Amino acid sequence: MLDKKLEEYNHILKRIDRASKYFKSLSDKEIEAIEDTKEYQLLGQLIHRANELYIELREANINV
């Protein structure tokens, strides 16, 4: 069970890394209107889920 959570956590970190590259490529005008995009909302969901998994894994004494 914890192996799957660790795998999910690592997968989410990779997705966040790719999202970071995407957001860095946006123009200033695109950044101004970013909060209404589905990409931005998905990034928020990914970060929230990563935080949940991080807490669960740390409580189980798994270093991440």
PDBQT receptor file of N, H, CA, C and O in Angstrom, charges set to zero:
ATOM      1  N   MET A   1       0.823  -1.193   0.000  1.00  0.00    +0.000 N 
ATOM      2  CA  MET A   1       0.000   0.000   0.000  1.00  0.00    +0.000 C 
ATOM      3  C   MET A   1       0.870   1.260   0.000  1.00  0.00    +0.000 C 
ATOM      4  O   MET A   1       0.650   2.176  -0.792  1.00  0.00    +0.000 OA
ATOM      5  N   LEU A   2       1.854   1.296   0.891  1.00  0.00    +0.000 N 
ATOM      6  H   LEU A   2       2.033   0.551   1.535  1.00  0.00    +0.000 HD
ATOM      7  CA  LEU A   2       2.724   2.462   0.944  1.00  0.00    +0.000 C 
ATOM      8  C   LEU A   2       3.599   2.557  -0.299  1.00  0.00    +0.000 C 
ATOM      9  O   LEU A   2       3.974   3.654  -0.710  1.00  0.00    +0.000 OA
ATOM     10  N   ASP A   3       3.927   1.415  -0.899  1.00  0.00    +0.000 N 
ATOM     11  H   ASP A   3       3.622   0.523  -0.565  1.00  0.00    +0.000 HD
ATOM     12  CA  ASP A   3       4.712   1.437  -2.134  1.00  0.00    +0.000 C 
ATOM     13  C   ASP A   3       3.953   2.170  -3.238  1.00  0.00    +0.000 C 
ATOM     14  O   ASP A   3       4.535   2.935  -4.006  1.00  0.00    +0.000 OA
ATOM     15  N   LYS A   4       2.656   1.926  -3.303  1.00  0.00    +0.000 N 
ATOM     16  H   LYS A   4       2.182   1.305  -2.679  1.00  0.00    +0.000 HD
ATOM     17  CA  LYS A   4       1.839   2.595  -4.320  1.00  0.00    +0.000 C 
ATOM     18  C   LYS A   4       1.768   4.099  -4.051  1.00  0.00    +0.000 C 
ATOM     19  O   LYS A   4       1.781   4.904  -4.982  1.00  0.00    +0.000 OA
ATOM     20  N   LYS A   5       1.693   4.465  -2.788  1.00  0.00    +0.000 N 
ATOM     21  H   LYS A   5       1.682   3.811  -2.032  1.00  0.00    +0.000 HD
ATOM     22  CA  LYS A   5       1.645   5.891  -2.443  1.00  0.00    +0.000 C 
ATOM     23  C   LYS A   5       2.978   6.564  -2.772  1.00  0.00    +0.000 C 
ATOM     24  O   LYS A   5       3.003   7.695  -3.257  1.00  0.00    +0.000 OA
ATOM     25  N   LEU A   6       4.075   5.872  -2.510  1.00  0.00    +0.000 N 
ATOM     26  H   LEU A   6       4.055   4.954  -2.115  1.00  0.00    +0.000 HD
ATOM     27  CA  LEU A   6       5.382   6.424  -2.848  1.00  0.00    +0.000 C 
ATOM     28  C   LEU A   6       5.522   6.549  -4.362  1.00  0.00    +0.000 C 
ATOM     29  O   LEU A   6       6.058   7.540  -4.859  1.00  0.00    +0.000 OA
ATOM     30  N   GLU A   7       5.050   5.566  -5.078  1.00  0.00    +0.000 N 
ATOM     31  H   GLU A   7       4.614   4.762  -4.674  1.00  0.00    +0.000 HD
ATOM     32  CA  GLU A   7       5.078   5.617  -6.544  1.00  0.00    +0.000 C 
ATOM     33  C   GLU A   7       4.226   6.788  -7.059  1.00  0.00    +0.000 C 
ATOM     34  O   GLU A   7       4.648   7.522  -7.953  1.00  0.00    +0.000 OA
ATOM     35  N   GLU A   8       3.032   6.955  -6.492  1.00  0.00    +0.000 N 
ATOM     36  H   GLU A   8       2.689   6.359  -5.766  1.00  0.00    +0.000 HD
ATOM     37  CA  GLU A   8       2.162   8.064  -6.886  1.00  0.00    +0.000 C 
ATOM     38  C   GLU A   8       2.828   9.400  -6.564  1.00  0.00    +0.000 C 
ATOM     39  O   GLU A   8       2.777  10.330  -7.370  1.00  0.00    +0.000 OA
ATOM     40  N   TYR A   9       3.445   9.499  -5.403  1.00  0.00    +0.000 N 
ATOM     41  H   TYR A   9       3.487   8.744  -4.748  1.00  0.00    +0.000 HD
ATOM     42  CA  TYR A   9       4.123  10.728  -4.990  1.00  0.00    +0.000 C 
ATOM     43  C   TYR A   9       5.231  11.084  -5.989  1.00  0.00    +0.000 C 
ATOM     44  O   TYR A   9       5.331  12.228  -6.431  1.00  0.00    +0.000 OA
ATOM     45  N   ASN A  10       6.051  10.106  -6.336  1.00  0.00    +0.000 N 
ATOM     46  H   ASN A  10       5.970   9.176  -5.977  1.00  0.00    +0.000 HD
ATOM     47  CA  ASN A  10       7.138  10.351  -7.291  1.00  0.00    +0.000 C 
ATOM     48  C   ASN A  10       6.607  10.726  -8.666  1.00  0.00    +0.000 C 
ATOM     49  O   ASN A  10       7.186  11.574  -9.345  1.00  0.00    +0.000 OA
ATOM     50  N   HIS A  11       5.522  10.106  -9.077  1.00  0.00    +0.000 N 
ATOM     51  H   HIS A  11       5.052   9.417  -8.526  1.00  0.00    +0.000 HD
ATOM     52  CA  HIS A  11       4.903  10.437 -10.364  1.00  0.00    +0.000 C 
ATOM     53  C   HIS A  11       4.386  11.887 -10.357  1.00  0.00    +0.000 C 
ATOM     54  O   HIS A  11       4.558  12.618 -11.332  1.00  0.00    +0.000 OA
ATOM     55  N   ILE A  12       3.770  12.280  -9.275  1.00  0.00    +0.000 N 
ATOM     56  H   ILE A  12       3.630  11.687  -8.483  1.00  0.00    +0.000 HD
ATOM     57  CA  ILE A  12       3.260  13.648  -9.159  1.00  0.00    +0.000 C 
ATOM     58  C   ILE A  12       4.415  14.645  -9.196  1.00  0.00    +0.000 C 
ATOM     59  O   ILE A  12       4.305  15.696  -9.827  1.00  0.00    +0.000 OA
ATOM     60  N   LEU A  13       5.521  14.325  -8.526  1.00  0.00    +0.000 N 
ATOM     61  H   LEU A  13       5.611  13.471  -8.013  1.00  0.00    +0.000 HD
ATOM     62  CA  LEU A  13       6.679  15.230  -8.546  1.00  0.00    +0.000 C 
ATOM     63  C   LEU A  13       7.202  15.416  -9.970  1.00  0.00    +0.000 C 
ATOM     64  O   LEU A  13       7.591  16.521 -10.347  1.00  0.00    +0.000 OA
ATOM     65  N   LYS A  14       7.212  14.359 -10.747  1.00  0.00    +0.000 N 
ATOM     66  H   LYS A  14       6.896  13.461 -10.441  1.00  0.00    +0.000 HD
ATOM     67  CA  LYS A  14       7.638  14.468 -12.146  1.00  0.00    +0.000 C 
ATOM     68  C   LYS A  14       6.681  15.355 -12.935  1.00  0.00    +0.000 C 
ATOM     69  O   LYS A  14       7.119  16.162 -13.755  1.00  0.00    +0.000 OA
ATOM     70  N   ARG A  15       5.385  15.213 -12.697  1.00  0.00    +0.000 N 
ATOM     71  H   ARG A  15       5.029  14.558 -12.031  1.00  0.00    +0.000 HD
ATOM     72  CA  ARG A  15       4.399  16.045 -13.386  1.00  0.00    +0.000 C 
ATOM     73  C   ARG A  15       4.540  17.514 -12.986  1.00  0.00    +0.000 C 
ATOM     74  O   ARG A  15       4.403  18.405 -13.824  1.00  0.00    +0.000 OA
ATOM     75  N   ILE A  16       4.809  17.760 -11.718  1.00  0.00    +0.000 N 
ATOM     76  H   ILE A  16       4.920  17.036 -11.037  1.00  0.00    +0.000 HD
ATOM     77  CA  ILE A  16       5.003  19.133 -11.253  1.00  0.00    +0.000 C 
ATOM     78  C   ILE A  16       6.248  19.728 -11.902  1.00  0.00    +0.000 C 
ATOM     79  O   ILE A  16       6.258  20.904 -12.269  1.00  0.00    +0.000 OA
ATOM     80  N   ASP A  17       7.280  18.933 -12.042  1.00  0.00    +0.000 N 
ATOM     81  H   ASP A  17       7.272  17.979 -11.744  1.00  0.00    +0.000 HD
ATOM     82  CA  ASP A  17       8.502  19.408 -12.695  1.00  0.00    +0.000 C 
ATOM     83  C   ASP A  17       8.228  19.791 -14.147  1.00  0.00    +0.000 C 
ATOM     84  O   ASP A  17       8.697  20.828 -14.618  1.00  0.00    +0.000 OA
ATOM     85  N   ARG A  18       7.472  18.957 -14.853  1.00  0.00    +0.000 N 
ATOM     86  H   ARG A  18       7.092  18.115 -14.471  1.00  0.00    +0.000 HD
ATOM     87  CA  ARG A  18       7.119  19.278 -16.242  1.00  0.00    +0.000 C 
ATOM     88  C   ARG A  18       6.239  20.524 -16.299  1.00  0.00    +0.000 C 
ATOM     89  O   ARG A  18       6.383  21.347 -17.204  1.00  0.00    +0.000 OA
ATOM     90  N   ALA A  19       5.339  20.663 -15.349  1.00  0.00    +0.000 N 
ATOM     91  H   ALA A  19       5.222  19.995 -14.614  1.00  0.00    +0.000 HD
ATOM     92  CA  ALA A  19       4.471  21.846 -15.306  1.00  0.00    +0.000 C 
ATOM     93  C   ALA A  19       5.303  23.104 -15.067  1.00  0.00    +0.000 C 
ATOM     94  O   ALA A  19       5.012  24.162 -15.626  1.00  0.00    +0.000 OA
ATOM     95  N   SER A  20       6.316  22.989 -14.253  1.00  0.00    +0.000 N 
ATOM     96  H   SER A  20       6.552  22.130 -13.799  1.00  0.00    +0.000 HD
ATOM     97  CA  SER A  20       7.183  24.130 -13.991  1.00  0.00    +0.000 C 
ATOM     98  C   SER A  20       7.822  24.624 -15.282  1.00  0.00    +0.000 C 
ATOM     99  O   SER A  20       7.884  25.829 -15.528  1.00  0.00    +0.000 OA
ATOM    100  N   LYS A  21       8.288  23.713 -16.090  1.00  0.00    +0.000 N 
ATOM    101  H   LYS A  21       8.238  22.735 -15.891  1.00  0.00    +0.000 HD
ATOM    102  CA  LYS A  21       8.887  24.081 -17.372  1.00  0.00    +0.000 C 
ATOM    103  C   LYS A  21       7.852  24.754 -18.279  1.00  0.00    +0.000 C 
ATOM    104  O   LYS A  21       8.162  25.718 -18.978  1.00  0.00    +0.000 OA
ATOM    105  N   TYR A  22       6.630  24.240 -18.261  1.00  0.00    +0.000 N 
ATOM    106  H   TYR A  22       6.378  23.456 -17.693  1.00  0.00    +0.000 HD
ATOM    107  CA  TYR A  22       5.552  24.833 -19.062  1.00  0.00    +0.000 C 
ATOM    108  C   TYR A  22       5.262  26.265 -18.615  1.00  0.00    +0.000 C 
ATOM    109  O   TYR A  22       5.187  27.174 -19.441  1.00  0.00    +0.000 OA
ATOM    110  N   PHE A  23       5.101  26.459 -17.323  1.00  0.00    +0.000 N 
ATOM    111  H   PHE A  23       5.162  25.721 -16.652  1.00  0.00    +0.000 HD
ATOM    112  CA  PHE A  23       4.751  27.786 -16.814  1.00  0.00    +0.000 C 
ATOM    113  C   PHE A  23       5.875  28.794 -17.037  1.00  0.00    +0.000 C 
ATOM    114  O   PHE A  23       5.613  29.976 -17.261  1.00  0.00    +0.000 OA
ATOM    115  N   LYS A  24       7.111  28.337 -16.977  1.00  0.00    +0.000 N 
ATOM    116  H   LYS A  24       7.324  27.377 -16.795  1.00  0.00    +0.000 HD
ATOM    117  CA  LYS A  24       8.245  29.233 -17.233  1.00  0.00    +0.000 C 
ATOM    118  C   LYS A  24       8.270  29.703 -18.685  1.00  0.00    +0.000 C 
ATOM    119  O   LYS A  24       8.827  30.760 -18.985  1.00  0.00    +0.000 OA
ATOM    120  N   SER A  25       7.674  28.929 -19.585  1.00  0.00    +0.000 N 
ATOM    121  H   SER A  25       7.222  28.071 -19.342  1.00  0.00    +0.000 HD
ATOM    122  CA  SER A  25       7.694  29.281 -21.002  1.00  0.00    +0.000 C 
ATOM    123  C   SER A  25       6.601  30.289 -21.387  1.00  0.00    +0.000 C 
ATOM    124  O   SER A  25       6.593  30.788 -22.513  1.00  0.00    +0.000 OA
ATOM    125  N   LEU A  26       5.696  30.587 -20.475  1.00  0.00    +0.000 N 
ATOM    126  H   LEU A  26       5.703  30.182 -19.561  1.00  0.00    +0.000 HD
ATOM    127  CA  LEU A  26       4.594  31.488 -20.783  1.00  0.00    +0.000 C 
ATOM    128  C   LEU A  26       5.045  32.945 -20.802  1.00  0.00    +0.000 C 
ATOM    129  O   LEU A  26       5.982  33.340 -20.108  1.00  0.00    +0.000 OA
ATOM    130  N   SER A  27       4.357  33.719 -21.610  1.00  0.00    +0.000 N 
ATOM    131  H   SER A  27       3.597  33.398 -22.175  1.00  0.00    +0.000 HD
ATOM    132  CA  SER A  27       4.643  35.153 -21.677  1.00  0.00    +0.000 C 
ATOM    133  C   SER A  27       4.026  35.858 -20.468  1.00  0.00    +0.000 C 
ATOM    134  O   SER A  27       3.208  35.287 -19.746  1.00  0.00    +0.000 OA
ATOM    135  N   ASP A  28       4.434  37.105 -20.268  1.00  0.00    +0.000 N 
ATOM    136  H   ASP A  28       5.098  37.568 -20.855  1.00  0.00    +0.000 HD
ATOM    137  CA  ASP A  28       3.887  37.883 -19.154  1.00  0.00    +0.000 C 
ATOM    138  C   ASP A  28       2.375  38.032 -19.273  1.00  0.00    +0.000 C 
ATOM    139  O   ASP A  28       1.663  37.971 -18.271  1.00  0.00    +0.000 OA
ATOM    140  N   LYS A  29       1.890  38.226 -20.484  1.00  0.00    +0.000 N 
ATOM    141  H   LYS A  29       2.469  38.276 -21.298  1.00  0.00    +0.000 HD
ATOM    142  CA  LYS A  29       0.448  38.381 -20.704  1.00  0.00    +0.000 C 
ATOM    143  C   LYS A  29      -0.295  37.094 -20.343  1.00  0.00    +0.000 C 
ATOM    144  O   LYS A  29      -1.362  37.139 -19.731  1.00  0.00    +0.000 OA
ATOM    145  N   GLU A  30       0.269  35.954 -20.723  1.00  0.00    +0.000 N 
ATOM    146  H   GLU A  30       1.135  35.917 -21.221  1.00  0.00    +0.000 HD
ATOM    147  CA  GLU A  30      -0.357  34.668 -20.397  1.00  0.00    +0.000 C 
ATOM    148  C   GLU A  30      -0.345  34.424 -18.888  1.00  0.00    +0.000 C 
ATOM    149  O   GLU A  30      -1.296  33.865 -18.343  1.00  0.00    +0.000 OA
ATOM    150  N   ILE A  31       0.711  34.835 -18.224  1.00  0.00    +0.000 N 
ATOM    151  H   ILE A  31       1.484  35.289 -18.667  1.00  0.00    +0.000 HD
ATOM    152  CA  ILE A  31       0.813  34.649 -16.774  1.00  0.00    +0.000 C 
ATOM    153  C   ILE A  31      -0.256  35.462 -16.044  1.00  0.00    +0.000 C 
ATOM    154  O   ILE A  31      -0.782  35.015 -15.024  1.00  0.00    +0.000 OA
ATOM    155  N   GLU A  32      -0.580  36.640 -16.551  1.00  0.00    +0.000 N 
ATOM    156  H   GLU A  32      -0.153  37.002 -17.380  1.00  0.00    +0.000 HD
ATOM    157  CA  GLU A  32      -1.578  37.494 -15.905  1.00  0.00    +0.000 C 
ATOM    158  C   GLU A  32      -2.947  36.818 -15.815  1.00  0.00    +0.000 C 
ATOM    159  O   GLU A  32      -3.695  37.053 -14.866  1.00  0.00    +0.000 OA
ATOM    160  N   ALA A  33      -3.273  35.981 -16.797  1.00  0.00    +0.000 N 
ATOM    161  H   ALA A  33      -2.665  35.789 -17.568  1.00  0.00    +0.000 HD
ATOM    162  CA  ALA A  33      -4.590  35.330 -16.837  1.00  0.00    +0.000 C 
ATOM    163  C   ALA A  33      -4.507  33.842 -16.493  1.00  0.00    +0.000 C 
ATOM    164  O   ALA A  33      -5.400  33.073 -16.850  1.00  0.00    +0.000 OA
ATOM    165  N   ILE A  34      -3.464  33.441 -15.816  1.00  0.00    +0.000 N 
ATOM    166  H   ILE A  34      -2.739  34.065 -15.526  1.00  0.00    +0.000 HD
ATOM    167  CA  ILE A  34      -3.200  32.016 -15.595  1.00  0.00    +0.000 C 
ATOM    168  C   ILE A  34      -4.191  31.355 -14.632  1.00  0.00    +0.000 C 
ATOM    169  O   ILE A  34      -4.484  30.168 -14.776  1.00  0.00    +0.000 OA
ATOM    170  N   GLU A  35      -4.702  32.094 -13.669  1.00  0.00    +0.000 N 
ATOM    171  H   GLU A  35      -4.464  33.058 -13.552  1.00  0.00    +0.000 HD
ATOM    172  CA  GLU A  35      -5.531  31.489 -12.629  1.00  0.00    +0.000 C 
ATOM    173  C   GLU A  35      -6.816  30.862 -13.154  1.00  0.00    +0.000 C 
ATOM    174  O   GLU A  35      -7.393  30.005 -12.486  1.00  0.00    +0.000 OA
ATOM    175  N   ASP A  36      -7.270  31.261 -14.313  1.00  0.00    +0.000 N 
ATOM    176  H   ASP A  36      -6.801  31.958 -14.856  1.00  0.00    +0.000 HD
ATOM    177  CA  ASP A  36      -8.505  30.712 -14.868  1.00  0.00    +0.000 C 
ATOM    178  C   ASP A  36      -8.278  29.500 -15.765  1.00  0.00    +0.000 C 
ATOM    179  O   ASP A  36      -9.239  28.933 -16.284  1.00  0.00    +0.000 OA
ATOM    180  N   THR A  37      -7.042  29.098 -15.956  1.00  0.00    +0.000 N 
ATOM    181  H   THR A  37      -6.260  29.559 -15.536  1.00  0.00    +0.000 HD
ATOM    182  CA  THR A  37      -6.767  27.987 -16.868  1.00  0.00    +0.000 C 
ATOM    183  C   THR A  37      -6.877  26.651 -16.158  1.00  0.00    +0.000 C 
ATOM    184  O   THR A  37      -6.681  26.549 -14.947  1.00  0.00    +0.000 OA
ATOM    185  N   LYS A  38      -7.195  25.633 -16.938  1.00  0.00    +0.000 N 
ATOM    186  H   LYS A  38      -7.355  25.716 -17.922  1.00  0.00    +0.000 HD
ATOM    187  CA  LYS A  38      -7.291  24.294 -16.356  1.00  0.00    +0.000 C 
ATOM    188  C   LYS A  38      -5.914  23.782 -15.947  1.00  0.00    +0.000 C 
ATOM    189  O   LYS A  38      -5.812  22.979 -15.020  1.00  0.00    +0.000 OA
ATOM    190  N   GLU A  39      -4.849  24.232 -16.621  1.00  0.00    +0.000 N 
ATOM    191  H   GLU A  39      -4.932  24.885 -17.374  1.00  0.00    +0.000 HD
ATOM    192  CA  GLU A  39      -3.496  23.816 -16.262  1.00  0.00    +0.000 C 
ATOM    193  C   GLU A  39      -3.123  24.298 -14.863  1.00  0.00    +0.000 C 
ATOM    194  O   GLU A  39      -2.533  23.563 -14.072  1.00  0.00    +0.000 OA
ATOM    195  N   TYR A  40      -3.475  25.534 -14.580  1.00  0.00    +0.000 N 
ATOM    196  H   TYR A  40      -3.955  26.131 -15.223  1.00  0.00    +0.000 HD
ATOM    197  CA  TYR A  40      -3.192  26.113 -13.275  1.00  0.00    +0.000 C 
ATOM    198  C   TYR A  40      -3.987  25.389 -12.183  1.00  0.00    +0.000 C 
ATOM    199  O   TYR A  40      -3.452  25.086 -11.116  1.00  0.00    +0.000 OA
ATOM    200  N   GLN A  41      -5.244  25.118 -12.451  1.00  0.00    +0.000 N 
ATOM    201  H   GLN A  41      -5.679  25.363 -13.318  1.00  0.00    +0.000 HD
ATOM    202  CA  GLN A  41      -6.082  24.423 -11.480  1.00  0.00    +0.000 C 
ATOM    203  C   GLN A  41      -5.579  23.001 -11.240  1.00  0.00    +0.000 C 
ATOM    204  O   GLN A  41      -5.586  22.520 -10.107  1.00  0.00    +0.000 OA
ATOM    205  N   LEU A  42      -5.142  22.330 -12.306  1.00  0.00    +0.000 N 
ATOM    206  H   LEU A  42      -5.135  22.721 -13.227  1.00  0.00    +0.000 HD
ATOM    207  CA  LEU A  42      -4.594  20.986 -12.164  1.00  0.00    +0.000 C 
ATOM    208  C   LEU A  42      -3.307  21.017 -11.350  1.00  0.00    +0.000 C 
ATOM    209  O   LEU A  42      -3.079  20.143 -10.513  1.00  0.00    +0.000 OA
ATOM    210  N   LEU A  43      -2.472  22.007 -11.589  1.00  0.00    +0.000 N 
ATOM    211  H   LEU A  43      -2.657  22.716 -12.269  1.00  0.00    +0.000 HD
ATOM    212  CA  LEU A  43      -1.238  22.130 -10.818  1.00  0.00    +0.000 C 
ATOM    213  C   LEU A  43      -1.559  22.270  -9.329  1.00  0.00    +0.000 C 
ATOM    214  O   LEU A  43      -0.900  21.653  -8.492  1.00  0.00    +0.000 OA
ATOM    215  N   GLY A  44      -2.549  23.063  -9.004  1.00  0.00    +0.000 N 
ATOM    216  H   GLY A  44      -3.084  23.564  -9.684  1.00  0.00    +0.000 HD
ATOM    217  CA  GLY A  44      -2.966  23.205  -7.609  1.00  0.00    +0.000 C 
ATOM    218  C   GLY A  44      -3.408  21.877  -7.010  1.00  0.00    +0.000 C 
ATOM    219  O   GLY A  44      -3.076  21.566  -5.866  1.00  0.00    +0.000 OA
ATOM    220  N   GLN A  45      -4.151  21.101  -7.777  1.00  0.00    +0.000 N 
ATOM    221  H   GLN A  45      -4.420  21.354  -8.706  1.00  0.00    +0.000 HD
ATOM    222  CA  GLN A  45      -4.599  19.786  -7.316  1.00  0.00    +0.000 C 
ATOM    223  C   GLN A  45      -3.417  18.844  -7.113  1.00  0.00    +0.000 C 
ATOM    224  O   GLN A  45      -3.370  18.094  -6.138  1.00  0.00    +0.000 OA
ATOM    225  N   LEU A  46      -2.467  18.888  -8.039  1.00  0.00    +0.000 N 
ATOM    226  H   LEU A  46      -2.505  19.497  -8.831  1.00  0.00    +0.000 HD
ATOM    227  CA  LEU A  46      -1.283  18.034  -7.924  1.00  0.00    +0.000 C 
ATOM    228  C   LEU A  46      -0.471  18.384  -6.678  1.00  0.00    +0.000 C 
ATOM    229  O   LEU A  46      -0.014  17.500  -5.954  1.00  0.00    +0.000 OA
ATOM    230  N   ILE A  47      -0.302  19.664  -6.444  1.00  0.00    +0.000 N 
ATOM    231  H   ILE A  47      -0.673  20.382  -7.032  1.00  0.00    +0.000 HD
ATOM    232  CA  ILE A  47       0.456  20.094  -5.272  1.00  0.00    +0.000 C 
ATOM    233  C   ILE A  47      -0.256  19.676  -3.990  1.00  0.00    +0.000 C 
ATOM    234  O   ILE A  47       0.383  19.223  -3.041  1.00  0.00    +0.000 OA
ATOM    235  N   HIS A  48      -1.554  19.825  -3.964  1.00  0.00    +0.000 N 
ATOM    236  H   HIS A  48      -2.073  20.192  -4.735  1.00  0.00    +0.000 HD
ATOM    237  CA  HIS A  48      -2.341  19.427  -2.788  1.00  0.00    +0.000 C 
ATOM    238  C   HIS A  48      -2.196  17.922  -2.529  1.00  0.00    +0.000 C 
ATOM    239  O   HIS A  48      -1.982  17.501  -1.393  1.00  0.00    +0.000 OA
ATOM    240  N   ARG A  49      -2.315  17.125  -3.584  1.00  0.00    +0.000 N 
ATOM    241  H   ARG A  49      -2.489  17.468  -4.507  1.00  0.00    +0.000 HD
ATOM    242  CA  ARG A  49      -2.200  15.668  -3.433  1.00  0.00    +0.000 C 
ATOM    243  C   ARG A  49      -0.782  15.277  -3.021  1.00  0.00    +0.000 C 
ATOM    244  O   ARG A  49      -0.601  14.384  -2.193  1.00  0.00    +0.000 OA
ATOM    245  N   ALA A  50       0.214  15.934  -3.588  1.00  0.00    +0.000 N 
ATOM    246  H   ALA A  50       0.067  16.660  -4.260  1.00  0.00    +0.000 HD
ATOM    247  CA  ALA A  50       1.597  15.644  -3.210  1.00  0.00    +0.000 C 
ATOM    248  C   ALA A  50       1.817  15.936  -1.732  1.00  0.00    +0.000 C 
ATOM    249  O   ALA A  50       2.502  15.177  -1.046  1.00  0.00    +0.000 OA
ATOM    250  N   ASN A  51       1.247  17.017  -1.241  1.00  0.00    +0.000 N 
ATOM    251  H   ASN A  51       0.690  17.633  -1.798  1.00  0.00    +0.000 HD
ATOM    252  CA  ASN A  51       1.365  17.348   0.180  1.00  0.00    +0.000 C 
ATOM    253  C   ASN A  51       0.718  16.288   1.061  1.00  0.00    +0.000 C 
ATOM    254  O   ASN A  51       1.275  15.907   2.090  1.00  0.00    +0.000 OA
ATOM    255  N   GLU A  52      -0.460  15.810   0.657  1.00  0.00    +0.000 N 
ATOM    256  H   GLU A  52      -0.913  16.119  -0.179  1.00  0.00    +0.000 HD
ATOM    257  CA  GLU A  52      -1.134  14.752   1.417  1.00  0.00    +0.000 C 
ATOM    258  C   GLU A  52      -0.267  13.495   1.473  1.00  0.00    +0.000 C 
ATOM    259  O   GLU A  52      -0.077  12.899   2.533  1.00  0.00    +0.000 OA
ATOM    260  N   LEU A  53       0.252  13.106   0.308  1.00  0.00    +0.000 N 
ATOM    261  H   LEU A  53       0.097  13.589  -0.553  1.00  0.00    +0.000 HD
ATOM    262  CA  LEU A  53       1.084  11.907   0.249  1.00  0.00    +0.000 C 
ATOM    263  C   LEU A  53       2.364  12.078   1.054  1.00  0.00    +0.000 C 
ATOM    264  O   LEU A  53       2.806  11.153   1.736  1.00  0.00    +0.000 OA
ATOM    265  N   TYR A  54       2.949  13.250   0.974  1.00  0.00    +0.000 N 
ATOM    266  H   TYR A  54       2.590  14.002   0.420  1.00  0.00    +0.000 HD
ATOM    267  CA  TYR A  54       4.174  13.523   1.727  1.00  0.00    +0.000 C 
ATOM    268  C   TYR A  54       3.934  13.313   3.224  1.00  0.00    +0.000 C 
ATOM    269  O   TYR A  54       4.729  12.665   3.904  1.00  0.00    +0.000 OA
ATOM    270  N   ILE A  55       2.842  13.861   3.721  1.00  0.00    +0.000 N 
ATOM    271  H   ILE A  55       2.196  14.388   3.168  1.00  0.00    +0.000 HD
ATOM    272  CA  ILE A  55       2.524  13.728   5.144  1.00  0.00    +0.000 C 
ATOM    273  C   ILE A  55       2.313  12.257   5.510  1.00  0.00    +0.000 C 
ATOM    274  O   ILE A  55       2.838  11.787   6.519  1.00  0.00    +0.000 OA
ATOM    275  N   GLU A  56       1.551  11.537   4.699  1.00  0.00    +0.000 N 
ATOM    276  H   GLU A  56       1.124  11.919   3.879  1.00  0.00    +0.000 HD
ATOM    277  CA  GLU A  56       1.295  10.120   4.973  1.00  0.00    +0.000 C 
ATOM    278  C   GLU A  56       2.590   9.315   4.977  1.00  0.00    +0.000 C 
ATOM    279  O   GLU A  56       2.804   8.480   5.855  1.00  0.00    +0.000 OA
ATOM    280  N   LEU A  57       3.442   9.565   4.006  1.00  0.00    +0.000 N 
ATOM    281  H   LEU A  57       3.268  10.244   3.292  1.00  0.00    +0.000 HD
ATOM    282  CA  LEU A  57       4.689   8.814   3.909  1.00  0.00    +0.000 C 
ATOM    283  C   LEU A  57       5.635   9.147   5.061  1.00  0.00    +0.000 C 
ATOM    284  O   LEU A  57       6.281   8.255   5.611  1.00  0.00    +0.000 OA
ATOM    285  N   ARG A  58       5.718  10.404   5.420  1.00  0.00    +0.000 N 
ATOM    286  H   ARG A  58       5.193  11.129   4.973  1.00  0.00    +0.000 HD
ATOM    287  CA  ARG A  58       6.574  10.798   6.548  1.00  0.00    +0.000 C 
ATOM    288  C   ARG A  58       6.069  10.194   7.860  1.00  0.00    +0.000 C 
ATOM    289  O   ARG A  58       6.862   9.783   8.707  1.00  0.00    +0.000 OA
ATOM    290  N   GLU A  59       4.753  10.145   8.018  1.00  0.00    +0.000 N 
ATOM    291  H   GLU A  59       4.109  10.480   7.330  1.00  0.00    +0.000 HD
ATOM    292  CA  GLU A  59       4.189   9.536   9.236  1.00  0.00    +0.000 C 
ATOM    293  C   GLU A  59       4.491   8.053   9.303  1.00  0.00    +0.000 C 
ATOM    294  O   GLU A  59       4.544   7.481  10.391  1.00  0.00    +0.000 OA
ATOM    295  N   ALA A  60       4.690   7.423   8.153  1.00  0.00    +0.000 N 
ATOM    296  H   ALA A  60       4.647   7.888   7.269  1.00  0.00    +0.000 HD
ATOM    297  CA  ALA A  60       5.037   6.005   8.093  1.00  0.00    +0.000 C 
ATOM    298  C   ALA A  60       6.554   5.813   8.092  1.00  0.00    +0.000 C 
ATOM    299  O   ALA A  60       7.038   4.715   7.814  1.00  0.00    +0.000 OA
ATOM    300  N   ASN A  61       7.309   6.873   8.401  1.00  0.00    +0.000 N 
ATOM    301  H   ASN A  61       6.917   7.765   8.627  1.00  0.00    +0.000 HD
ATOM    302  CA  ASN A  61       8.766   6.842   8.476  1.00  0.00    +0.000 C 
ATOM    303  C   ASN A  61       9.427   6.490   7.149  1.00  0.00    +0.000 C 
ATOM    304  O   ASN A  61      10.468   5.834   7.115  1.00  0.00    +0.000 OA
ATOM    305  N   ILE A  62       8.817   6.929   6.071  1.00  0.00    +0.000 N 
ATOM    306  H   ILE A  62       7.971   7.462   6.098  1.00  0.00    +0.000 HD
ATOM    307  CA  ILE A  62       9.410   6.753   4.734  1.00  0.00    +0.000 C 
ATOM    308  C   ILE A  62       9.978   8.101   4.317  1.00  0.00    +0.000 C 
ATOM    309  O   ILE A  62       9.260   9.095   4.208  1.00  0.00    +0.000 OA
ATOM    310  N   ASN A  63      11.283   8.108   4.089  1.00  0.00    +0.000 N 
ATOM    311  H   ASN A  63      11.866   7.301   4.178  1.00  0.00    +0.000 HD
ATOM    312  CA  ASN A  63      11.949   9.352   3.683  1.00  0.00    +0.000 C 
ATOM    313  C   ASN A  63      11.663   9.622   2.213  1.00  0.00    +0.000 C 
ATOM    314  O   ASN A  63      11.867   8.760   1.358  1.00  0.00    +0.000 OA
ATOM    315  N   VAL A  64      11.196  10.808   1.938  1.00  0.00    +0.000 N 
ATOM    316  H   VAL A  64      11.030  11.508   2.633  1.00  0.00    +0.000 HD
ATOM    317  CA  VAL A  64      10.914  11.197   0.555  1.00  0.00    +0.000 C 
ATOM    318  C   VAL A  64      11.686  12.445   0.210  1.00  0.00    +0.000 C 
ATOM    319  O   VAL A  64      11.589  12.940  -0.912  1.00  0.00    +0.000 OA
TER     320      VAL A  64
